[in-house]
C-alpha cells in the first residue's frame, strides 16, 4: 500500500469474525517518530527514528520513504546520524550507548561502545565527533579505527545535535541551560552564543553562515547570528521539534511525533511527512467519548473523523513523562503509568499531574477499581499492585511479564501474563489461569461478561465469555506487535529522560461498544465494531 501526503485507506488487511467490521481511525504512520536528520549524498533526507529502531530516507519532492535499516536489525534506537566523505553513515544509538557505522554496501560495525545516551554526531574534515545528551555529558572525537576517543568537552548539561561553523569551532545546543555554546575543536573554554531560547536541541549552519536551530519546547525554528546571538523566528511548528537539515537552500525540520516539514518564506510550512504515532500504546475512552491515546513522548485526544489533538508531550508543562498505560478516572483526568516507573494522576487541560507512586520497574497497563483504587502491572518486577489513599499493596508477584490489567464485573483483577501466554485472575495473592494457549497477550479489556485480549505475537483479538467460558477469535492478522519474522531489540533507558521503552498493544471500548486497538505495527488506531 502506498501512502503519501496524508491520503490513506480506512480498510485494514485483517480477517474479522462474521458480524464485525474493522477500520482505521487514524492513518498508518510513515515514520515511527522523527529524530536526527541528515541530507545524504543522493540528495535525500535520512531520518533516525528512536522508537522505530529504523533509519529511513525521504525524497523531499515526491515524499517517497525508503527504509534503510529496520527494526530487529543491527542498528538499535538511532537518534542522530552523519555521513563521511566516503558515503559511510554513522548513527548514534541512544539506548545502547554506542556509535555504529553503516557502509554503502549495508554492512555495519560498532565504532565506539562507551558513550552513554549517545545522541549528537557530526563530521568535519575527517573528524568524527559525537556526544552524550545527559547532564554532565561529554563531547568527543572518535577514532574510526577503534582507538580511544579524544575529549573535546566534559560536564556539559545535555548537549545535542551540533555542527562545525565557518570559524572551525564546534557549535552545540545545551538543553540543560537553554543555551547554545561554541568551543574549539581542540577543547578549551566554551563561549555562550545565545541564551534564553525555547530549549534548543539542534543547530546547523546554513549557506550564509547563520545557525538554524530547532527549539523542542517552544516549537520554533530560529535563525541565529553566531556573532552576536541575534535571532529571527523562521517558523513555529509545535513543541517536539528535534532536528534540521538542508537540501540546497531549503530547510527541513523533524519532530519527535514523526512529522517532517519544509520551512517556507513567511513562516509557512510544507508537509513532507505528516504526523504519525511513535507506537501507539495504551488507550482509554474518556467521559466525553474522546479516545485518549498514549504514545510514549506524546499523548493525544482522538475523535474518529477529526484531526487528533495533542494532550501533552515530554516538554509541555504538567506532563508526567513518557506515558505507556492509561485509564480514565474522571472528567478531564486520566491515570497513567510512565517509563520512568511512575503512576500518576494527570489533568492535561490544567497542565498538572500528581504522582501516586514511583520507583517501579517497567510499568504497563493500569485500571481504576470501583472503589477508586489504582491497579497496575509492573512487568520488570513481575508484580501487580494497587494504590489507594497513598498506600501500595502487592496483589500478586512472581508473574511472567504482566502487562494488561482489567477489572472483572465482580471486582476481580484480571491480568495478561505476556511471558506465560495466559490471562489470570487474582485472588488472595494467587494467580489462577483464566485463558491460556496465547502467544503474547498484552492489552485486555472487560465489557460486561466479555473479556477481550490482544495477542500481539499471534496478531489476534480474542473474546472470552467470563460466564460460559466460550472463546473465539474476533480478528486475526491485526497490525500489532513486530512484523512477521522480526524479533525487536529491547529499548533500554535514555539517561534520566526515560526508562526502558517498549510496545504495548492497548485496547479500550467506547460507550457504543466500539473496540479501539493500538496497531503499533503500522502506527495507527483501529476500530472494531459489530456490524449493523
N, C-alpha and C positions, 0 to 999 in steps of 0.2 A: 504494500500500500504506500503510495507517495503522498506525503503531507507537506504542503508548502503554504506559507503566508496565512496560517490560521484556518485554512479550509480542511475539513475533516468529515468523515462519515460517522454517524452515530451507531451504526451496526458493529457488532463485535463478533469476531470469528471464533465462537464458542458454541457448545451444544447445551440447550436447556430442556428441561422436562416439559412434557405436554401441559399446556395451560399457563405457561410462564413466558415472559418476554424479557429480553436483555438489551440494554442500550447504554451508550456512553453519556454521562452528564457533562464531562469536560473532555476536551480533545487530548489525544496522546501527546506526551512531551517529546519534543525533538532533541532536547538536551536534558540531562539529569543534573540540573544546576549548571552554572557557567562561572568559572573562576578565572584562572590565568588565561590571557590572550597573547598570541604572538603571530605576526604575519610570516608565513613560510616563504621559501624560495620560489614556490609556484604561485605566489600571489594570493593564496587562500589564507583565511584566518584559522589558526589552530586554537582549540578551546580545551582547557583542562577542566575536568568535572570530578570533584572530590566524591560526592555521593554516589555517582555512577561508576566510579573507578574506570573512567573512559577518557580518551583523547579523541576529539573529532576535528575534522577540517571542513570549513564552510566556504563555499563560493559566494561572495558577498553580493553578486549581481543576480544569480539565479536562486539563491537560498538553499541549494542542494547541500546536504550534510553527508559526509563520509566518515565512518568510524575507522580510526587509525589503530588504536589499542582498545580492547574491550574488557568488560567485566569478567573476572576469572583469569585474566591474563597476567603477564609478568609485572605490569605497572599497576600499583595499588594507590587509590586516592590521590591522583595527581592534582597539584594545586597551582603550580606555575610552570612555565616552560620557556625554552630559548633554543635557537639554532646556532650552531657554529658555522665556520666558513666552508666546511666540507658537507654541510647538509645533515649532520647528526643532530638529533633532537634530544635535549636534556630536560628531564622533568623532576621537580621536587615532589616527593611522596610524603605528604604531611603526617599521616598516621604511622608511617613506617620509619620516619626519621632518616631518610636517605635521599640521595640523588642518583637517578639512573639515566642511562643513555640508550636511545633507540636509533640504530643505524639506518641508513636509507634502505637496506635490504630487509629490515624488520627485526633483526637480531637485537637483543637487549643485554645490558650488563650494568651492575651497580658500580658507580664511580666512587661514591663515598657513603658510608652507612652509619655515621655517628653525628647526626645533625638533627636533634630533637625539634619537632614542629617545623620541619623543613618547608619553607614557603617561597620567599623571593629568590629569583635567579636571573642573572644577566650574563652576557658575553661581550667582551671588548678586547679587540686586538690580541686575540689568542688567549685571553684570560677568562676563566670561568669563575664567576662569583656567586655565592649563594648565602642565604641567611636563615635564622631561626625566628619565627614570628611568635615570640613569647617575651614576657618581662625578663630583662637580663639577657636578651638574645645576642648571639654572636653573628658577625658577618665575616666571611672568609673566602679566600681564593682557593679553589680546589685544584689539586693535581690530577689531571685527566688520566694519568698513568698509574694512579693508585697510591701515590706518596702522601705524606702528611700535609694537611692544609696549612695555609698561612693566614693568620688572623689580621683582619683589617680594622675591625671594631668589636668591642665587647661591652656587655652590660647596657645594651640598647633596649629601651622599653617598647617592644613589639615592632621591629622593622618589617616592612612589607615591600611590595613589588618596586624594584629600583631600576635605575638607568645611569649610564655614564654620560656626563654632559660634554659640551664642546671644549670645556676647560680641563678635560680629563680628570674630573672629580666625580665621585660616586654620590648620586642623589637618591634619597630614600625617605618614604613616609615613616614617621614614628607614631604609631597609633596610640600608644600609651600616654603620650604627651600632647597629641593633637597638633603635631608639628611636622615640618619637612626639614631634613638635615642634609648637609653635604660633608664629605670627608675625602682626603687624598687617597688614591689607590694604594699607597704605601702606609696608610694609617695616619695617626696623629690626632690632634684635637678636631672636634666637629664644629661646624658653623650652623646656626639656625637660619634657614632660608625663608620660612614662613611659619606663622603660628596662628592659633585661634581660627581653625578651619572647621570642616564638618566631619572630622575623623578621616584623614586621608589614608587610603590603602593601596594606591599605586601612583607612580609617576613615570612618565616617558617624555622625551624631548621631541618636539615637532621640528619641521624643517627650518623654521625661523629662529630656533634656539629658545623657545618658550617651553616651560613644563606644562604638560597636560596631566591633571591629577583628578582621580575619582575620589568621591567622599562617601564612605559607606553609611554614615548616619544621616547626613542631610540629603543624599541622593544627587548632589550637584557634580557637574563636570566643570573644573576650573582651568583657566589658562593663567599661569603664574610667571611673572618676570623673575628669573633667578637672581637678578642683580639687586632688586630691592624688595621683593616679596609682594609687589602689587598684583592684584588678581582680578580676573573678569569671569563672570559666570557664563559659560557657553550654553549650558542647558541644565535643567533639573529633570531627572528621570524618576527615581524613587529610592527610598532607603534600601540598601543592599547592594549598591554598586561595588564592583570588585576590581576591574582591570580595564586597560585601554591599549589599543594598538592602532597603527596607521596602515592604510593602503594608499600609497602616494600621499596626497594631502588630505585624504578622507580620514575622519576619526571614527573609531568604533569602540564601544564600551560594553562590558559584560555585567550581568547582575547575578547574584547568588541564586536568585529564583529561577534562572535558566534563560533569561532573555538576552539578546544581543541587539544593540541599536546603533545606527549610524547617526552622528550628530550633524545636523544641517545648519545652515545660516538662520539667524534669528531665534535660536533655541529650539528649533523644530527637530523632531525625531523621525527616522525611518526604521521600521521594524525589519530586522534581518531574520531573527528567530524570535517568535513570541514567547511570552511567559509559559512556564510549564510547572511541573512538580519535580522536586528532588526525588520523591518516592511515589505516592503519599503513604502515611502511616495510620494512626488511629483516627476514627470517625465518631461523631456524636451528632444527634439531631437535637437542636435547642427548642425551648418552649415556643418560640415564634415560628417554628417549622424550618428554619435555616439549618443547613448542614454545616458542621464545623469540622474542618479537615486539618489534622496535624501533619506537618511536612518537615520536621526537623528544625531547620533555621527559620522557617516561616510557619504561620498558621493562617487559614483562610475561612471566610464565610462563603458558602456556595449555595446558590439557588439555581435549579435547572432552568436553562434558557437565558440566564443572565451572566454577565461578567462576574467572576469571583472578586471578592474584596479582601484585602489583607487585614487580618485581625491583629497581627503583631509579628515582629521578627526580632532576631537577636539584638539588634541595635536600636530598638524603639523602647521608650520608657515603659516600665512595668512588665515587660516580657520576662517570664520566669526562666527562659533558657531554651535549649534545644529540645523541642517537645515531641514525645513519641505517643504516649497513651492519653486519651481524653474521654471524659464523661460529663454530660450535662448535669448541673447541680442547682439551677435556679435561674431566674431572669437575669440575662446578661452575664452569666457566671458559668465557668467550667472548672472541673478538677483535672489536672494534668500530671503526667509523670515526665521527667526530663532525663536526658542522657547523662546529666551531672549527678544523678541519684537523688533528685528532689521530688517530693509530692507537693503540689501547690494548688491553691485556690486562686483563680485568675479572673479578673474582670477587665477584659480588653478595652471597653469603651472608657472606663475610668482610669486606664493606664496604671493599674495597680495589681500586685499579686501578694499572696500571703503563703509562706512556706509552712506546710503542715508536718513535714518530715524530711530528713536529709541523711546523706551518708550511705545510701543503698547502692547495690551493685547491679547495674543493667536492668532498669525498670521498663516494664512493657504495659500491659493492659491495666485499666482501672475501672471500677464501678462504684456507684453510690448505693448503699443498702437502704432499705425502707426507713430505718431509724436515723439515717444521716451519716452513718459510719462510712469511711472510705476504704475500699478493699482494693489491693493492688498486687501485681505479680513482680517478684524480684528474680529474674532469670539467673543472674550471676550467683546469687546466694541459694537458689533452689527453694525459695520460700514464697508463701502467700501471707500477706499481713493485712491487718485492719487498723485504722487510726480513727479514734473518736475522742473528742474533748481533750486533745493533746496527748492521749495515751496510745501507744502502739502495742499491738498484740499479734503474735505469730499464730496464724491459723493452721499452717502446715509447713513442714520442712522436708528436706531430702527429696524434693521433686526434681525431675529432669527437665530443665529449661521451661519452667512455667511461663506462659505468655498471655493468653487471653483470659479475661475474668468476666463473669456474668453472675447475676443473682436470679435463682430459680423462683417460681411462683410461690413457694413456701418459705422463701428467705434463705434457702441453701446456697452456699457459694459453689459455683462451678468454675473449673479451671482447665484450660488446654495445656497439656503437658507435652510441649513440642518435641522434646528429645525422646519421649517414650511413645509417641504416636497415639495418644489417647486423650480423652476428656474425662476428668474425675469430678466427683462431688466430695466436698469436705464435711466431715462430721467428727467432732470430738478429737481433732488433731489428726485424724486418719483420712487418707485419700482412697475413695472407692471408685473403681472403674465404671464409667457410665457408657462411653463409646470407645471402642478400641479398633485396631486394624487401620489406623490412619498413618499417614507418612510424615507430615509436619504441620499439625494443626496450629493455627495462630489465632486470628480474631474469632471470638464466639459471641453469640447473641441469643437471648431468650425472649421470645414473643409469645405470650400465653403459655400453652403447654409445649410449644415447639422450640427446640434448640437448633441453632444454625451454626455451622462450623466451617471456616475457611481453611482448607488443607492446601497450604502453599506449594508443597512439593508435588502432590497429586494434581493440583490445579482444579480442585473440585470445591463445590459448595454442598455440604451435607445437611440434610434436615433429619432431625431425630425427635420422635414424639416421646416426651417425658412420661406420658401415661401408658401408652400401648407398647412403647419401645420399638415401634416401627421406624425403619431407617430407609432413606432413599437419597439419591444424588439429584439435586435440583439443577446444577450446572456443572459442566466439565469443560476442560480446555480453556479455563479462565486465564487471562494475562496477569497472573500473580506469581510471586517468587522469582527465582532466577530463570533465564532462558534454558530450554532443554539442553542437557549435556554440559551445562556450565556450573561449576562449583565456585560461588563467590568467595573472595578472600575476606577475612574478618577485618573490619574497620575499627581500629583502636581509637583511643582518646586523642584529642588535639589540645595538648597542654592543659591549661585551666579553662579553655573556652568551651570544651565539650568532652563528655565521657565517650565511651565506645558507641559508635553509631551502628545501625543495622536495620534490616527490613522488618516490617510488621504489617501484614495484610489485615487491616481493620474492617469491621463491619458494624453497621448501625441500621436502625429501622425508622422510617417516617411514620407519622400518625395515620397515613392511608395504607400502611403495610408494605410500602416500597422498601426493599433491602438495598442499601448502599454498600459497595465494596471498594476497598483501596486496591486498584490494579497497578501495583508497584512495578510490574514487569514492563509496562508501557507508559507509566506516569499519568494515569487518569483515574477518574472515579466512575464506577459503573452503577447502574440502577437495574434491579431485578424486580419485576412486578408480575402479579397474577393477571393474566390476560382478561380483557373484558371490560 
